[in-house]
Amino acid sequence: MNIFLSWSGDKSKLAAEAFNDWIRCVLQSVKPWISTSGIEGGSIWFEEISTRLSDSSVGIIFLTQSNKDSPWIMFEAGALAKGLKKSRVVALLIDLKSQDITNPLANFNHATIEKSNIFKVLAEFNSMMGENALLYSVLEKVFEKNWPDLEEKLNEIKQLNIEPTPPTTKRNNNDKMDEILLNTRQALRRVDRLERELYLNKVNNKHLNDLNSLRSTISVRDLNKMISDNELYALLEKNKKLKNLEVKIKDNENDTDPDDNIIE
């Protein structure tokens, strides 16, 4: 399973590189790709990244305070969203909280870098690996063994002050209302779709019941009537033929020469 690791900025890059090395120890069948080490010399980097985006089954976006509004992050997130289900794209919040991110990134699954959250992400990836998936008990043991290494590195990266922290933009009431309106509309569309599906299922079930009832009626009552009608028709045809025969006999009798009855 190919995993695309999306980063922008030094802190995000360090986190992606740490995760790239670490996940190979936990899920050995996965193939993570990161642009810092995945682009060969002489390759056209944009084409290479575009190809890797389209070939990936899962995407992980490493978000920090300084790159959460980065155009490059938006580009890669959009490319991942276009080719993958949203449930297969996750944003790891390195030095952010859930309330710090806004749309469109807020529409993706996102998780802070606590132990329980990282395990949930790995368990989700593991469930998508088919025959190569680890048993859940094995995954737990492997994760427990390797987690301290990643935890230490991520905590160190989180504390680094290598990027200027932009002032936090406080969301105004209009933004909040717009988000509430968007979520409400999405919920209403889902409800409307479910209601239509339920109605169609009811209609289909009614038609099926009517058809079964009709079949039952034909096989028991109307079929007998149809047989009786056929027998009556056959009798009528037979009677008609007999009448025609009688008419022919009478006609023959009437056409007989009277002299034929004289005995010489």
N, C-alpha and C positions, 0 to 999 in steps of 0.2 A: 504494500500500500504506500503510495507516494504522498508525502506531506510537504506542503509549501510553507516555509517560514518567512513571514513578511515583517520587515523592520524598517525604521527610518530614524537616523540619529545614533549617536555613540552609545547611549545607555540601552536603547532598544536593540542595537546590534550585539552588544555584549550578552544580553539576556537570550537572544536568539541563538547565538553561538553556544552558550552554556546548555541550552535545551537541546540543541542539535546533537551534542556529544552524549548527553545524559539519556535521551530517549532510546538511543541505539542499545543501551545496556539493559533497558527494561523490556522493550518490545523489539526484539532483534529482527523481526520480519519487516519492519517498516523501513521506508527509504526517505528520510527527511532531506529537503533541499534548501540551501540558503545561498544567496547570491555571493556572499563573501568568499566562498570556497567552491561553489558549483559551476562557475563560468570558466571554461578553458581558455587558454591564451589564443588570441586570434578570433574568438567568437564575437559576434555582434551582440552586445549585452542585452539590448532591448528585445531582440528576437528570441534570445535564449530564455529570458524571463517570461516572455509571452508563451513560449512553448511549454515551459515548466508549469505555468499557471493552468494551461489547458489539460496537462497530463496528470495533475494532482487530484487525489481523492479527498483530501482534507486540507484545510488552511488554518494556520495559527497566526494571528496578528499580535505583535508585541507592542502594547501601547504604553506611552509615558506622557508626562505633562507636556513635554515639548513637541511631541509628534501627533497628538490626538486630532489635530486639525491639519496635518501635513497633506499636501496635494498627492504626494507619492503613496502614502498610506491609503488615501481615498481611492486612488487608481487601482492599487492591488486588491483592496477590499471589494471594489466594484467588479473587477475581473473574476474574483473568486465567487462572488455572489451570483454572477451570471452563469457560471458553469457548474456550480454546486448547490445542493440544498443548504438552506441557512443553518440547519442543525449540524452541518459538517464544517462550519466556519466558527472558530472561537477566538475571541480577543482576550489575551492575558494582560491584566492590568498590573503593570510593574510598580508604579508609584501613584496609582489612581484608585479612586473608589467608584462604585457603580454610578453614583449620582453625578460624577464628574464628566461623563461622556454623554454626548447628544446624538441625535440622528444625523447621518444615517447609520453610524457605527453602533448606536444604541439598539438597533434592530437585530444585531447579531447576538448569539450567545456570548456572554463575557463572564470572566471569573478573576478574582484576585488570586495572588500566588500563595495562598494558604495550602497546607498539606491536603486537607480534605477536598478542596476544589481541584487541585492538580490530579488527584487520584480519580475523581469523577471523569475528568477529561480523558485520562488514559483508559479507563474502563469503557468509555464510549468508543474510543478508537479500537480497542481490543475486540469489541462486539462486532465491528465491521470487517474483521479480518478473516472470516469464514474458517476454513480448515487450519489456518495458521494462528488462530486465536489461542491464547493461553487459558487454561482452567482458571476460574476466578480465584481459587485458593492459591494457585501458583502465582498469579498476578499480584495478589496481596503480599506474598513473601518477597517477591522480587522488588516490588515497590518499596517495602519497608527497608530492605537492605540498601537500596540506592538513593532513597530520598534525602538523607542527610547531606550528601554531596551537592545536590541541586539546591537544597535549602540554604546552605552556606553561601553558595555563589550568588543566588538571587538576592539574599539579604545584603551582601556586600555591594552588589550593583545598585540596589534600591537606595542605599545611603550615599552613593557617589554624587558629587555635585559638579558633574562635568558638562552639564547643559544648563543654560539659563532657564529658570522657571518663569514662564509668562504669567502675568497677573490672571488670577482666576476670574473668568467672566461669569458674573451672577446672572442666572436665567431670570428674565422678566416674566411677568404674569401672562403676557401675550404668547410667549414661547410655550409656557406650560399649558395654556388653553389650547394652543394649536396641537400639541402632542396629545392631550386628552381627546380632542375632536378626532384626530387621526386614529387613535386606538379605538374610540367608540365606533367610528365608521367601519373599521376592520372587523370589529366584533359583530356589528349588525350584518355585514356581508356574510360572515361565517354562519350566523343564525339563519339568515335568509336561504343560504345554500342548503343547510341541513333541513330546513322546513320543506324546500322543494324536493329534496331527495326522499324525505319521509312521505310526502304526498304521492310521488311517483311510485314508491314501493306499495302504498295502499291501493293505488289504481291498478297496478300490475297484479297484485294479489287478488283483487276483486275480479279482474278479467280471467285470471286463472281459475278461480272458483266457479265462475259462470261457465267456463269452457268444460271443466270437469263435470259440472252438473248436467250440461247439455249432452256430453258424451254418455253419461250414465242413463239419461232419459232415452236417447236413441237406441242404446244397446238393449234396453229392457222392453219398452213399450212401443216406441215408434218402429223399431225393427220388426216386431211381430205384426204391426199394422201394415208395414211395407210388404211383408211376405204375404199377408192376406190379400192385399190389393193386387199383387202379382198373380196369385192363384185365381182371383175373380176375373182378372183380365184374360187369363188363359182360357177360362171357362167360356167367357163371352166370345172370344175368338173361335173356339171350337163350335159353339152354338151357331155363330155366323156362318161358318163353313158348312154345317149341316143344312141350314136354311138354303144356302146357295145350291147345294146338291139336290135338295127337294125341288127347287125351281127348275133345275136342269132336267130332272126326271119328268116333270110335268110337261115341260116344253117338248121333250122327245116323244111323249105319248101323244101330244096334240099334233105333232108333225107326221105321225104314222099314216100311210095310205090305207083307206078302208078296204081296197081290193085285196090287200095282203091277208085279210082274214077269211077270204073265200077258198074253200077246199075244192080242188078240181075233182 
